């Protein structure tokens, strides 16, 4: 009889501790399942998301180096297709005049070129550390060519007209981090216009990409959800 009571005294605390551990494990598993569900929701695949890019292109017109400041805005579909509108203006420094011979007259010629494009980009490769994009664009714009007499400083001739630019390029992106990448863009611009100035030419740029969506995701998950998980987990383990 004494042995039975002795065994019972030993078993009851063990059973109580086991029940406490089971309850604690159940709460821990539930908390972990909630964290996984939150993670899946935060990092979920998005069919459509906004796209915004500040473009700084270097190019050549009649062998003269020029620079275009551009802004692209649109959407990314299924993480593969980018559709956007782009606005490009020749930088002020690129409009500097160059000496030329206009007939028998020596003149300073300055060229201005601005255009609007419809932009499409396809992601051929999209890996963790590397991406390869093929950008295509077609647009409409205008040019302004001014001739200034070097002797008098008077603008004696101005030619204006419209253009239809077509562009194709290749853009590798190296991504050392999930939310930042280094882009290398190289392409060729074809321009249909009725003028003696040849607007066709290579263009290139080097820049940075910031995935704001990924930054917000990481802040939401690591800065809030995961911290709350560890905080609640510590409370459960102290019970």
C-alpha positions in Angstrom: 0.0 0.0 0.0 2.9 2.3 0.9 4.5 1.5 -2.4 1.4 2.5 -4.4 1.1 5.8 -2.6 4.8 6.4 -3.1 4.5 5.7 -6.9 1.4 7.9 -7.1 3.3 10.7 -5.4 6.1 10.4 -8.0 3.7 10.0 -11.0 1.5 13.0 -10.3 4.3 15.7 -10.6 5.6 14.0 -13.7 2.2 14.0 -15.3 1.6 17.6 -14.4 5.0 18.6 -15.9 4.2 16.6 -19.0 0.8 18.3 -19.4 2.5 21.7 -18.9 5.1 20.9 -21.6 2.4 19.7 -24.0 0.3 22.8 -23.5 3.5 24.9 -24.0 4.4 23.0 -27.1 0.9 23.4 -28.5 1.1 27.2 -28.0 4.6 27.3 -29.6 3.4 25.3 -32.6 0.4 27.6 -33.0 2.6 30.6 -32.8 5.0 29.2 -35.3 2.2 28.3 -37.7 0.9 31.9 -37.4 4.4 33.3 -38.3 4.6 31.0 -41.3 1.2 32.1 -42.5 2.2 35.8 -42.0 5.4 35.1 -44.0 3.5 33.5 -46.8 1.1 36.4 -47.0 3.8 39.1 -46.9 6.0 37.5 -49.5 3.2 36.3 -51.7 3.4 36.3 -55.5 1.9 39.5 -57.0 0.4 39.5 -60.5 0.5 43.2 -60.8 2.8 45.8 -59.0 3.8 49.4 -59.8 7.0 50.3 -61.6 8.9 53.5 -61.5 12.4 54.3 -62.9 14.6 57.3 -63.1 16.7 56.8 -66.3 19.9 58.6 -67.1 21.1 57.7 -70.6 24.3 58.6 -72.3 24.2 58.6 -76.1 25.7 60.1 -79.3 24.2 62.3 -82.0 26.5 63.0 -85.0 29.4 61.6 -82.9 28.7 64.2 -80.2 28.2 62.8 -76.7 24.8 63.7 -75.3 22.8 62.9 -72.2 19.1 62.2 -71.7 17.2 62.5 -68.4 14.2 60.2 -68.3 11.3 59.0 -66.1 9.4 55.8 -66.6 6.2 54.8 -64.9 4.0 51.8 -65.3 3.3 48.3 -64.0 5.1 44.9 -63.8 2.9 41.9 -64.7 3.6 38.4 -63.3 7.2 39.5 -62.4 8.2 39.1 -66.1 6.6 41.8 -68.2 7.1 45.6 -67.6 4.8 48.1 -69.4 5.5 51.8 -68.9 5.5 55.2 -70.4 8.8 57.1 -70.5 9.5 60.8 -70.9 13.0 61.8 -72.1 14.6 65.3 -72.3 18.0 66.1 -73.5 20.1 67.6 -70.6 21.0 71.3 -70.9 24.7 70.5 -71.1 24.1 68.4 -74.1 22.5 71.3 -76.0 25.8 73.1 -76.2 26.5 74.3 -79.8 29.2 73.0 -82.1 30.9 74.6 -84.9 29.7 73.6 -88.4 29.8 74.8 -92.0 26.4 75.7 -93.2 26.9 76.3 -97.0 29.7 78.9 -97.1 28.9 80.3 -93.6 30.5 79.2 -90.4 27.9 78.7 -87.7 27.3 77.3 -84.2 24.7 74.6 -84.4 22.8 73.4 -81.3 20.4 70.4 -81.2 17.6 69.7 -78.8 15.7 66.4 -78.8 12.9 65.3 -76.5 10.5 62.4 -76.8 7.8 60.2 -75.2 8.0 56.4 -75.4 5.9 53.4 -74.8 8.2 51.0 -73.0 8.1 47.2 -72.8 10.6 45.0 -71.0 10.8 41.2 -70.7 12.8 39.4 -68.0 14.6 36.6 -69.8 16.4 35.5 -66.6 15.3 36.3 -63.1 17.4 34.6 -60.4 18.4 35.5 -56.9 21.6 37.3 -57.7 21.2 37.9 -61.5 18.6 39.2 -63.9 18.7 39.7 -67.6 16.1 42.1 -69.3 15.3 42.9 -72.9 13.8 46.5 -73.2 12.0 47.6 -76.3 10.4 51.0 -76.9 8.6 53.1 -79.5 7.7 56.7 -79.2 7.1 60.1 -80.6 8.9 63.4 -80.1 10.5 66.4 -81.7 13.8 68.1 -82.4 14.9 71.7 -82.6 18.0 72.6 -84.5 19.3 76.2 -84.3 22.1 77.8 -86.4 23.9 80.9 -84.9 26.1 83.1 -87.0 29.6 83.0 -85.4 30.3 86.5 -86.6 27.2 88.3 -85.5 25.9 85.9 -82.8 22.5 86.0 -84.5 20.3 82.9 -84.9 19.6 83.0 -88.6 18.0 79.6 -89.0 15.9 77.2 -86.9 14.6 73.8 -88.0 11.9 71.9 -86.1 10.3 68.6 -86.8 8.9 65.4 -85.4 10.6 62.0 -84.8 9.6 58.4 -84.2 12.2 56.8 -82.0 12.6 53.0 -81.8 14.9 51.4 -79.3 16.1 47.9 -78.4 18.6 47.0 -75.7 19.9 44.5 -73.2 20.1 45.1 -69.5 21.9 42.7 -67.1 21.3 43.3 -63.4 23.6 42.1 -60.6 21.8 41.8 -57.3 24.1 41.5 -54.3 21.1 42.0 -52.0 17.4 41.1 -52.4 16.3 44.7 -52.6 19.2 46.4 -54.5 20.8 45.7 -57.9 23.4 47.3 -60.2 22.1 47.7 -63.8 24.1 47.9 -67.0 22.0 49.0 -70.0 23.2 49.1 -73.6 21.0 49.6 -76.6 20.5 51.2 -80.0 18.1 54.0 -81.0 16.6 54.2 -84.5 14.9 57.5 -85.4 12.7 58.1 -88.4 13.1 61.8 -89.3 13.5 64.1 -92.3 16.6 66.0 -91.4 20.3 66.1 -92.2 21.1 65.4 -88.5 21.4 61.6 -87.8 19.7 60.9 -84.6 20.4 57.2 -84.7 22.9 56.0 -82.1 24.0 53.8 -79.3 22.9 54.6 -75.7 24.1 53.2 -72.4 23.7 53.7 -68.7 24.8 52.3 -65.4 22.6 52.7 -62.4 21.0 51.2 -59.2 17.7 49.5 -58.8 15.8 49.6 -55.5 13.0 47.1 -54.9 10.9 49.2 -52.5 8.3 46.4 -52.3 11.0 44.0 -50.9 12.2 46.6 -48.4 8.7 47.1 -47.1 8.3 43.3 -47.0 11.4 42.8 -44.9 10.5 45.6 -42.6 7.1 44.2 -42.1 8.3 40.6 -41.5 11.6 41.1 -39.7 10.8 44.4 -38.0 7.3 43.6 -36.8 6.0 40.0 -37.3 9.2 38.2 -36.3 9.9 40.4 -33.3 6.3 39.8 -32.0 6.8 36.1 -32.5 10.0 36.1 -30.4 8.4 38.3 -27.8 5.4 36.0 -27.4 7.6 32.9 -27.5 9.6 34.2 -24.5 6.4 34.7 -22.6 5.3 31.1 -23.4 8.7 29.6 -22.3 8.5 31.5 -19.0 5.1 30.0 -18.1 
